[in-house]
């Protein structure tokens, strides 16, 4: 994989502030965008702007074809059918769509249980808390081992005939743990539960096959995988999506409307009410093309190399504590850390101002876990296909200087 050639595809990497080259280590929050994606978005707005599924004129037909093709590209990318891919704004909306659909379907009864892990993003916690309050469902947490991997024995003990849904992250956005997602799903299915996956941190970084892991539902965000913001998706098995009622109503999600009744459209349109983020969908298709051309195995291999190097550099700095499995085979490209006597935001600001290094600080939308490790928050450096060991060197050297100065 030619990283230097890849870096030239990302215009923002040319940015300098006060003569310092941008080092972008906030990829778990959102990724940078290559020219191939930017060009597709601009092309839509400059050459064939039109609403989709509504016009017979050329512009509408072209826009509709491009938007539908994006569904097919995403479906192929994760080995699904095109009508099993619903475009949403992000993984958060995907989980809300799933939650409201199951709620309105009356899938849950009082006393039923939902199992998630102790390292979930808020997107895979808060929707299920709604069901605790409004459907009498109990939210059960599978705990972590000391090395931040999932405690599978605890998970097995907690699953029961009461379990109606298991919803787990594939890769944690904080401690970066890669969960044994296929095994988790098998245990869920054997118990008769539905199985949902938060793939927001995995789909951009490794090959993912929804048939292989046998997921019933899978949520992801496009902006973490080189696509524009405001576009994401929910995969659902066709037979389950057909039974699930929509949670948004209006144009395009209907086949017919009478004064007092309506008939829903076919999949995936049934869940895509109103004018969608057309440019975003087309941009997501372009992002999938870009990632596919490089190869997900190549991307994962590169990130493991960067991660191993970064873990070694950061963990060797006196005063730094790292909160990861510390094994590139067991985790994604994230280093979660704290510096003794330096608050997380202060450290991130110091890195930004001194060396133009962008990292994330705070609770990382995973407050239950992060606050248990440090009530004031943690810092996170996260890597992607365009990052280099030389950037890690700058980051680690500057981090060490800051810790010596402020710690």
SESEKOL-715366 format. One record per residue (C-alpha): residue in one letter; y, z, x. Coordinates in steps of 0.25 Angstrom, whole numbers, plus 2048, in hexadecimal, padded with zeros to 3 digits. Example, Ala and Ser with C-alpha at 12.3 -4.5 7.8 and 13.67 -1.06 7.14 Angstrom:
2
a7EE81F831
s7FC81D837
end
This chain:
407
x800800800
x80D7FB806
x817807803
x82380180A
x8217F4802
x8207FD7F5
x82C8057F8
x8347F87F8
x8317F67EA
x8398037E6
x8488007E6
x84B80F7E5
x8448127F3
x85080B7F9
x8598167F5
x86081E7FF
x86982A7FD
x87282F808
x86A826811
x85C82C80E
x851824808
x84C8287FA
x83E82F7FB
x8398307ED
x82E83B7EB
x83083D7DC
x8268337D7
x81E83D7CE
x82B83D7C6
x82E82E7C6
x82B8237CF
x8348187D5
x83480A7CF
x8317FD7D7
x8397F17D5
x82D7EA7CE
x82F7F47C2
x83E7F47C3
x83E7E57C2
x8357E57B6
x83E7EE7AE
x84A7E67B2
x8437D97AE
x8407DF7A0
x84F7E379E
x8557D67A4
x84B7CB7A0
x8447CF793
x84A7DB78D
x8457DC77E
x83D7E6775
x82E7E5774
x8247E2769
x8307DE760
x8357D0764
x82F7C2764
x83A7BD76E
x8367BB77C
x83D7C7782
x8357D1779
x8287CA77B
x82A7CA78A
x82E7D978A
x8227DC780
x8187D5789
x81D7DD796
x81D7EA78F
x80F7E8789
x80A7E3797
x80F7F079D
x8057F8794
x7FA7EF799
x7FE7F17A7
x7FE8007A6
x7F17FF79E
x7EA7F87A9
x7F08017B4
x7E880D7AE
x7DD8057A8
x7E1806799
x7E37FD78D
x7F17F878B
x7F17FE77D
x7EE80B783
x7FB80C78B
x807812783
x81481178A
x81C81E789
x828823791
x82082B79A
x81483479B
x81B83F794
x81D836788
x80F832789
x80A840788
x81384377C
x80E836775
x80083C777
x80384A773
x80A845766
x7FF83B763
x7F4846764
x7FD85075C
x800846751
x7F1842751
x7EE85074E
x7E484F75A
x7E685E75D
x7E286A755
x7E7879757
x7DF87F762
x7DD87276A
x7DF872778
x7E6868782
x7E386A791
x7ED86679C
x7EE86A7AA
x7F88747B1
x7FF8697B9
x8038607AD
x8118597AC
x81985E7A0
x816851799
x807856798
x80B864794
x81686478A
x81185A780
x80486377F
x80D87077D
x812869771
x80486976B
x80287876F
x80E87B766
x80C87175B
x7FD86E75A
x7F787C75E
x7F187576B
x7EE87D777
x7F3878785
x7E987C790
x7EC87A79E
x7E18777A9
x7E687E7B6
x7E787A7C4
x7DF87E7D1
x7E78847DC
x7E88777E3
x7EF8717D6
x7E38697D2
x7DE86A7C4
x7D48757C1
x7C986D7BB
x7C187A7B8
x7CC87F7B0
x7CE8727A8
x7BF8727A5
x7BF8807A0
x7CB87E797
x7C6871790
x7BF874783
x7BC86F776
x7CA873772
x7D086977C
x7D685D775
x7DE857780
x7DE857790
x7EB852796
x7EC8527A5
x7F484D7B0
x7ED8437B9
x7F78477C5
x8008537C4
x80F8507C6
x81085D7CE
x8048627D6
x7FF8537D6
x7F18577D3
x7E884B7CF
x7DF8507C4
x7D184B7C2
x7D58447B6
x7C883D7B3
x7C084A7B3
x7CB8517AB
x7CA8467A0
x7BB8467A0
x7BB85579D
x7C5853792
x7BD84878B
x7B085078C
x7B885B785
x7BC85177A
x7CB85277E
x7D5847780
x7D984478E
x7E7841792
x7ED83E7A0
x7FB8407A6
x7FA8347B0
x8098347B3
x8078387C2
x7FA8307C4
x7FC8227BE
x80781F7C8
x7FE8237D4
x7F08207D2
x7E68177CB
x7E481C7BD
x7D98177B3
x7DA81D7A5
x7CC8197A2
x7C681F7AE
x7CC82D7AB
x7CA82B79C
x7D7830798
x7DA830789
x7E983078C
x7F282E799
x80183079B
x80982A7A6
x8188277A9
x81C8197AE
x82881F7B7
x81E8267C0
x8178197C3
x8238107C7
x82780C7B9
x83480F7B2
x83781C7AB
x83581E79C
x82781779C
x81A81D79D
x80D81C795
x80182378E
x7F381D78F
x7EA821783
x7DC81C77F
x7DE811774
x7D581976A
x7DD82576C
x7EB81F76C
x7E781875F
x7E4825758
x7F182C75E
x7FD82B755
x80A82775B
x81583175E
x82182875E
x82481F752
x82D81274F
x82D804754
x8227FD75B
x818807759
x81580274B
x80E7F6745
x8157F8737
x81E801730
x820803721
x82A80D71B
x82181971B
x816815725
x81380E732
x80780873A
x80680A749
x8067FF753
x7FA7FC75C
x7F980376A
x801805772
x80D80276A
x80980D760
x80E81776A
x81A80F76F
x825811764
x83280A765
x838801771
x83180677D
x83580678C
x8327F878D
x8387F679B
x83180379F
x8247FE79A
x8267F17A2
x82A7F97AE
x81D8017AD
x8157F47AD
x81C7F07BA
x8197FD7C0
x80A7FC7BD
x80A7EE7C3
x8117F47D0
x8077FF7D1
x7FB7F77CE
x7FF7ED7D9
x8007F87E3
x7F37FE7DE
x7F280D7D9
x7E78107E4
x7F180C7EF
x7FC8147E9
x7F38217E8
x7EE81F7F6
x7FD81E7FB
x80182A7F3
x7F68337F8
x7FA82F806
x808833804
x8048407FC
x7FB844808
x806842812
x81084A809
x807855806
x805857814
x814856818
x81985F80D
x80E86A80D
x81186C81C
x81F87081A
x82187F81B
x82788580E
x82187A805
x81687D7FB
x80E8717F5
x8088717E7
x7FD8667E7
x7EE8657E9
x7F28607F7
x7E88557F7
x7EC8467F4
x7DF8437ED
x7E184E7E3
x7F084C7E1
x7FB8417DE
x80783E7E7
x80F84B7E4
x8138567ED
x8178627E5
x81E86D7EE
x8288787EF
x83087E7FB
x83188C7FD
x83E8927F8
x8448857F4
x8458817E6
x83E8747E2
x84B86D7DD
x8538717EA
x84886B7F2
x84885E7EB
x85785D7EB
x8578607FA
x84D8557FD
x85584B7F5
x86284E7FB
x85D84F80A
x85384480A
x85483C7FD
x8468417F9
x8438417EA
x83984B7E6
x8378537D8
x83A8627D6
x83886B7CB
x82D86D7C1
x82985E7C0
x82685F7B1
x81A8687B4
x8218757B3
x81487E7AF
x80E87A7BD
x81A8797C6
x8208867C1
x81388D7C4
x8158887D2
x82388B7D4
x82C88F7C8
x8388887CE
x83187A7D0
x82B8727DB
x82E8657E2
x8268597E2
x82584C7EB
x81D8417E4
x8198347EA
x8168257E6
x8128187EC
x8208167F3
x8208237FB
x81E82480A
x81A82E814
x82782C81B
x82E83180E
x82483D80E
x82984081C
x838840818
x83584980C
x82C853814
x836854820
x841856816
x83A86080E
x83686881A
x84586881E
x84A86D811
x83F878810
x84487D81E
x85287D81A
x85288280C
x84588A80B
end
